[in-house]
Amino acid sequence: MKKPVYSKKSKIEGRGVFSSRDIKKDEEIIRYEGEKILKSEGDIRSEKQLKKGHLYIFGLNKKYDIDGNKNGNIAKYINHSCSPNCETVTYDNKEIWIVALKKIKQNEELTYNYKLTGDISIACKCGSSRCVKRI
């Protein structure tokens, strides 16, 4: 089966991830991969990454985060949108998958809502009519 995604420059921000074929609603598209680290280390790395204009730390469970910048895949390039076509699903507190919220056409950019928490707040560039301007 053809790989469902590829990465290229995005109109939203930096690189993005796009569908290489039509994707069905509820289809598991790609797993978010990276180094499994303690939350305390995730907090430190988040600060460093934000200073560089990126954030690849993803909360896995109450104890661990995944750092997509270390040993990750192109899932780390999926951009935020206030009107996303994907969502993230965590299975058994062990792995994170990007799953289609609706049918996604070939060459359409994949997006999900980052739902940032805590003190982290960044400007939103999604361009959606529902954009909240800060996430």
C-alpha positions as CSV (number, residue, x, y, z in Angstrom):
1,M,0.0,0.0,0.0
2,K,1.2,3.5,-0.9
3,K,2.7,5.5,2.1
4,P,-0.2,7.8,3.1
5,V,1.8,11.0,3.7
6,Y,4.8,13.1,2.6
7,S,6.3,16.4,3.8
8,K,6.9,19.7,1.9
9,K,6.7,23.4,2.5
10,S,3.4,24.5,4.1
11,K,1.3,27.6,3.6
12,I,0.6,27.5,7.3
13,E,4.1,27.4,8.8
14,G,7.4,25.9,7.8
15,R,7.1,22.3,6.7
16,G,3.8,20.4,6.7
17,V,2.6,16.9,6.1
18,F,0.3,16.1,3.2
19,S,-1.7,13.1,2.1
20,S,-0.3,11.1,-0.8
21,R,-3.6,9.5,-1.4
22,D,-7.3,9.9,-0.3
23,I,-7.6,9.0,3.4
24,K,-10.8,7.7,4.9
25,K,-12.5,9.2,8.0
26,D,-11.2,7.5,11.2
27,E,-8.2,6.0,9.4
28,E,-5.0,5.8,11.4
29,I,-2.6,7.8,9.3
30,I,0.8,7.9,11.0
31,R,2.3,7.3,14.5
32,Y,3.9,10.2,16.2
33,E,7.4,8.9,16.9
34,G,10.4,10.1,18.9
35,E,12.4,9.7,22.1
36,K,10.4,8.8,25.2
37,I,11.4,11.1,28.0
38,L,10.3,12.1,31.5
39,K,7.9,15.0,31.8
40,S,10.5,17.0,33.6
41,E,12.9,16.6,30.7
42,G,10.0,17.4,28.3
43,D,9.5,20.8,30.1
44,I,13.2,21.7,29.7
45,R,13.3,20.7,26.0
46,S,10.0,22.5,25.3
47,E,11.5,25.8,26.5
48,K,14.6,25.3,24.3
49,Q,12.6,24.3,21.3
50,L,10.2,27.2,21.6
51,K,13.2,29.6,21.6
52,K,14.0,28.2,18.2
53,G,10.4,28.6,17.0
54,H,9.3,25.0,17.1
55,L,7.8,22.6,19.5
56,Y,8.0,18.8,19.0
57,I,7.3,17.7,22.6
58,F,4.0,15.6,22.8
59,G,2.5,14.5,26.0
60,L,2.1,10.7,26.1
61,N,0.8,10.2,29.6
62,K,1.2,11.6,33.2
63,K,4.8,10.4,33.4
64,Y,6.3,10.6,29.9
65,D,6.5,12.8,26.8
66,I,7.6,12.0,23.3
67,D,10.2,14.3,21.7
68,G,9.6,14.1,18.0
69,N,12.8,16.1,17.4
70,K,14.9,13.0,18.5
71,N,14.4,9.8,16.5
72,G,11.1,11.1,15.2
73,N,9.4,10.9,11.8
74,I,7.6,13.4,9.6
75,A,4.6,13.4,12.0
76,K,6.4,16.2,13.9
77,Y,5.8,18.5,10.9
78,I,2.0,18.3,11.1
79,N,0.8,21.8,11.7
80,H,-1.9,23.1,14.1
81,S,-5.3,24.2,12.8
82,C,-8.3,25.6,14.7
83,S,-10.4,23.7,12.1
84,P,-8.4,20.4,11.9
85,N,-8.9,17.4,9.6
86,C,-7.1,15.1,12.1
87,E,-6.9,14.4,15.8
88,T,-4.4,12.6,18.0
89,V,-5.3,9.4,19.7
90,T,-3.2,7.8,22.5
91,Y,-3.4,4.1,22.8
92,D,-2.7,2.4,26.2
93,N,-0.7,5.4,27.2
94,K,2.1,4.0,25.0
95,E,1.7,5.4,21.5
96,I,0.2,8.4,19.7
97,W,-1.5,8.1,16.3
98,I,-2.7,10.8,14.0
99,V,-6.3,9.8,12.9
100,A,-8.5,11.4,10.2
101,L,-11.5,13.3,11.6
102,K,-13.0,13.3,8.1
103,K,-12.2,12.3,4.5
104,I,-8.9,13.9,3.4
105,K,-8.2,14.3,-0.3
106,Q,-4.9,13.5,-1.9
107,N,-2.4,16.4,-1.5
108,E,-4.4,18.0,1.3
109,E,-2.4,19.2,4.3
110,L,-2.9,17.3,7.5
111,T,-3.6,19.3,10.6
112,Y,-4.7,18.8,14.2
113,N,-5.5,21.0,17.2
114,Y,-2.4,21.2,19.4
115,K,-4.4,22.0,22.5
116,L,-1.4,23.5,24.3
117,T,-1.6,23.6,28.1
118,G,0.2,25.3,30.9
119,D,2.3,28.4,30.3
120,I,2.8,27.6,26.6
121,S,1.2,30.0,24.2
122,I,2.1,30.6,20.6
123,A,0.6,32.7,17.7
124,C,-1.7,30.7,15.5
125,K,-1.1,31.0,11.8
126,C,-3.7,28.4,10.6
127,G,-5.8,31.0,8.7
128,S,-9.1,29.2,9.5
129,S,-12.3,31.3,9.8
130,R,-12.4,29.8,13.4
131,C,-8.9,30.8,14.3
132,V,-8.4,31.8,17.9
133,K,-5.2,33.7,17.1
134,R,-3.2,32.1,20.0
135,I,-2.8,28.5,21.0
